[in-house]
Amino acid sequence: MLVDAIDLSRQLIKCPSVTPDEAGALDLLQSTLESLGFTCHRLVFSEEGTPDVDNLYARFGEGSPNFCFAGHTDVVPPGNLNEWTHDPFEADIVDGILYGRGAVDMKTAIASFVSASECLINKHRFNGSLSFLITGDEEGPAINGTRKVLDWLSSAGEKLDSCLVGEPTNPSRFGEMMKIGRRGSMNSVVTVNGVQGHVAYPKLADSASHRLIRMMRALLDDPLDNGNDYFDASSLQVTSIDINNPTENLIPGSAEARFNIRFNDMHSSDTLKNWLKEKLDKSAGGAVNYNISTRVSGESFIYPPGPLSNLVADCVQQVTGERPEMSTTGGTSDARFVKDHCPVCEFGLVGKTMHKVDECCKLSDITALTEIYEAILEGYFCIES
């Protein structure tokens, strides 16, 4: 059996696996891996208030080290189908370009790793194990996915020694960037309470909107930091301000703002919560007139350049002729969970079209990605070419 990365990519894209629906993608992946000799475990996790999620852990071999490929088969919704030039779940190929939801993020990376794994298994004898940790919950709340699979692995005595995540890491051209860490992400909602009143009699009211403006200004006036050797400066972005006041002559009695903080390793979510309280309390003049809630998507982390990241960079340079920048930019990924279990880094395709209409990638990039993954495996298991 020869697994062609492009053919498998197309088959996976044709599975409309919008979070949390598995839609046959994990079934396809499982059957393909089992045909290569992998032992597969389907893991369905549940939590009240969230949808059940189907996950897959597969392993070839029993020895160590265990090299794991992590990723997700779930995709974001396609949006308005009329805006697509090509059906998002037909996997059309036109002029050397593969179109479809998941063509970049990240079904092609999964297919490339399967193909690379088959090459390793068929060509070489090696000491150690290959594994796949694939979730259907990366694009969703990420509650019943990778984090719980990792907990299951720990309880089962299953150890990962190194992990490569196949998220799209390149901003504009293939081979220019890999990820060795990620910023943390914290979402907050501030609700300010005042006293409603007539705009002509402001002394009889307490404007919640004015209080909210002062509080947001206090958060935005000074930067959190200036960044460091591995991270850009942390960023606070106000994403929504809601007053719900359709009347021109009414001073609002309540107002709400939502904001996100993407933070580097100079902070933790706990230190940021303390910083927010100090800033908001001071701007509120000591009055208890607001509430704040926070949700942390992940803490910042960094794996400074080391054996795994250097191996990945070497293999990217070997195939593309360009040494990738080791970066921590971009959003969050499931590497934020893996980093507590083993060294992890990320390398995948060009991300310009991820989550967009007509998501697409070059067929040549899929082929190159497969070559890079194969070279990484050979380098990791000390196999001479």
N, C-alpha and C positions, 0 to 999 in steps of 0.2 A: 504493500500500500504506500502510495506517495501522496502526502498532503500538500496540495498547492495552496499557498497562502491567499492568493487572489480568489480562487474558487471558494475556499472556506469563508473568506470575508464576505463574499456575495451571499452565500447560504445564511450566514449569521445576520446580515442586514435584512434579509427577507423575513426574518422573525421579528414581528412588530413588538419588541419587548420594552414597551414604555413602562417605567417604574410604576408599580411593583410587579407587573405581569412578566412571567418568564417567557411565555409565547413560543416555546420550543427551542429557544437559544441554548439553554443549559442542557436540554435533552440532546441536541445536536453535538454540543461540545463533549458531553459525557460519552456518547457512543463513539466519537472519534478518538478520544483519549483511551477508552477501554480497548479499542482495536489496536492501540500501540502498546498495550500492556500495563496501563495505569490502573491502580485500584481507586475507585471513585466513591465518595461519600456525598450524598445529597442531604443538606442540612436546612431544615425549615425552622425559622425562629419567629417567635411571636412576642408581642408586648401590647398591653392594653392601650387603646387609643391610636395604634399604628397598624398598618396592614401586615399580614404575614409575608415573609420574604423567603424565597428559595435561593439557596447558595450551593456551591460546589467546591469540594476539596478533593484533589486527585494527587496521587503520588506514584512515582515509578522508582522502585528500589527501596531498600530498607536501611542502607548504610548512611553514614554522615561523611561529608557535610550535605545538608539538604538545601538546595537552591530553589527558591520559590518565585514563581511569576504571579503577580497579583493584578487584578483588574476587575472590570465589571461588564456584564452584557446588557444591563439596562441602559435605556436612552431617554432623553427628554422628549416631550411631545413634539410632533412636527409643526404644530401651529396650523395656519391657513393653508390647506392643500393646494388651493388655487394659485398660491404664490410660488410653488415649486415648478421648476422646469421639468424635473424628472420625479416620478413617484418616489417618495422617501423610503419605501420598502420594496422597491423593485431591483435595486442594485444595478442600475444601468451603467454601461461603460461607453463613453463617447470620447474619441480622440485621446485615448490613453488616460482618461480621468474616470474614476469610480465615484458615482453619486449615490447618496443615501444617508439616512439617519444612522449614525454610528460609524460612518466611513472614516472619520477622524477620531471620534470619542466613543468607544475605543475598540470596536470589534475587529478592526484590521490588525491591531497590535496583538490581540489574542490569537488570531489566525496565524500571524507571523511567528509567534512563540511556539504554537503547536507544530508548525512546519520545521522550525529550528530544532525543536525537541526530537522530532522524528529523525532528522538528519543525525543528531548526536547518537541516538539509540541504535540506528542502523549501521553507522560507520565506525563506532568506537566502543570499546569496553572502558568503563570508568568506575571509579570508586565513589560512591555517594548516591544521592537521590535527586530527582527532579520533582517539583510539585507545582500545582496550580491552586490558587485561592481566588475564586471568582464569585462575585456577589451580584445580586440583582437589586441592590439598594444604595448604590453610590450616588445616583442622581436625586434620590429622595431624602428622607430624614436621616438615613445612615444609622439607624438604631438596630435593625435586625439583620445587618449585613456583616461586613468585615470584622467589626469589633467583636461580635458574638462568635464568629467563626474562630477568631484567634483565642478567645476564652475556651472554646471547645477543644482546640488543639492543645492548649496548656493542660486542661483537665485530662486529656487522653495521653499525655506524655509525649506529644508530637512536637518536635523542636524544629524551628526554622533557623538556618544559619546565615542566610543572606537573602535579600528580596529585591527584585526589580519590578517596578510598577510601570505599566505601559501607557500611562496618560500622555496625551499630546504635549510636548514640552518645547517645541520649536516655534518661535513667534512668526517667522516669515519664510525661512528656507530650511530644508532638511539638513540636520547635522550641526546646527549652530548653537544649540542649547540643551542642557540636561538639568535636572533638579536634584539638589542635595539637601534640601530642606524646604520648609514652607512657613509662611507667616501664620500666626493664629488668627482666629476670627471670632468676634463677639458682637452679637446683636443686642441692642437695648431699646426699650420703650420708656419714655418719660411722660407721665401724665401730670399736668399742673392744674391745681384747683384754686379758683379765685371766687369772686362774688359777682354774679351777673347784675347788670344795671343799664340805665339809659345813657347813651353817649353824651347827652347834654349835662349829665350830673355825675361826672367821673369820681367826685369825692365820696359818692354814695356806693361806689362799686370798687372792685379790685380785679383789674383786667388780667385774666389768665394768659392771654396772648402776649402782653407786655412782659410778664414774668418769664414766659417760655423763651422769648427773644433774648432776654438778658442771660438766661441759663445756657442757651445754645452758644451765645457769643463767648461766654466764659470757657466753654469747651474748645472753641475754635481759635481763640486769640493767640495762644502759644502752642507751638508744635510739641508733640509728645517726646520726640527725640530727633536726632539728625542721622539716624542709621549707623551702621558699623561695617566692618570688613565684609560681612556676608549678607547683610540685609539692607534694603532701602529704609528710609524713614517710615515709622508707623504712621498710619493715616486714619483719621476720623472723618467719615462722610455721612452727612445728614441725608437720609433717603426719603423722608416724608415728614410734612408738618400738616396736621389736621386740626381744624377748629370747629368745623361743622356749624358755621354761623351764616345762614342765608340772608340775614336781616341787616340793613345798613345802620340802624340806630340802636343796636344792642351790643353792649360790652360783654364779651363771652366770659362765662364762668368756668370753663374748662378748655384745655388745649393739650395736644399730644404731639410729640415728635419721636421719630424713629431714626436710629443711626447705627452704623456699623463701624467697628474699629478693626482694621487689619494691622496686627502688631508683630513686631520682631522679638528676638529673644532677649531684649533688654527689659521685657515686661512679661508678666503672667496674667491670666485672667483675674486672679485674686488681687494683684497689685493695681490693676486697672479699675476694678470695682471700688477699691479704696480711693483711688484718684478721682473717679467720677463723683463719689459721695462728697469728698472734700470740696471739689469745684462747685457742685450744685448747691451744697449747703451754704457755701459762702455767697454765691450769687443770689440765693433766695433770701438772704438777710437773716438767716437763722430761723426763719419761720418754717414749720412743718407743713408745707403746702404742695407737696408733690409726692408721687410714687414712681419708682423705677423698677423695671424687671429686665433681666438679662438672660441670654441664652448663648452658651459657648459652643461653637462648632468644632473647635480644636485649638490646642495650644501651639505656639510656635515651636519649631525644632530645627536643628541643624546637625547633619553628620558631616563634619569637616572632611576635606579630601583625604581618602584613605584607600585601602586595597580595592574595595568594590567600586567606588566612584572612579578611581584611576583606571581600572580595567575597562569600565564602560567607555570612558573617554578615549582610551587607546583604541578600542574596537570601532568606535564611531569615526575616529581619524583614519583608521586603516581602510574603512570602506568608502568614506566620503572625501577624504583628503583634508578635512577641516576638524580642528580640535574644538569640541563644544565648550561653551562657557558653562561653568558650574554655578547655577543660579538658585535663588529662593523666591523668585517672583511668581506672580499668578495667584490663582485661588487656592482653595484647600483640595486635598485629595485623600484617599484612604491610606496613604503613606503616614498620615498623622496617627493612625492606630498601629501600623506595623512597626513604627520606630521604637515602640516600647518592648519589642520582642527580638529584634535583630537589626543589623545594619540594613539600610534601605536607600535606594536612589531611584530616579525616574528617567525614562527616555522613551519617546514615542514619535509620532508624526508631527506635521506642521498644524498648528491649532487655529489658523486664521478663520476657518469656516465652521468650527465646532459650535453646536447649538444654533446654527444659522439655517436659513432656507438654502437649499441646494448644497448642503454639507458634502464635501468631496475631497478626494486626495488623488495624487498621481499614482498610477500603477508602478512606476519605477521606484517610488518611495517605499511602497509595500515590499518590493523585491529587496531593496537596500536594507530595510528594517529587518527582514528575515535574515539576511547575511550578517548583520550586526549582532542579532541575538544568537545566531549560531557561533559566531566568533567569541562572544561573551561566555557561552557555555564551555567551549573548548578551552578558553583561557582559565575559567574558574576551576575546571576539573584537571588542569595541567596536561592537556592533550596537545601534542605537537602536531601542527598542520602537515 
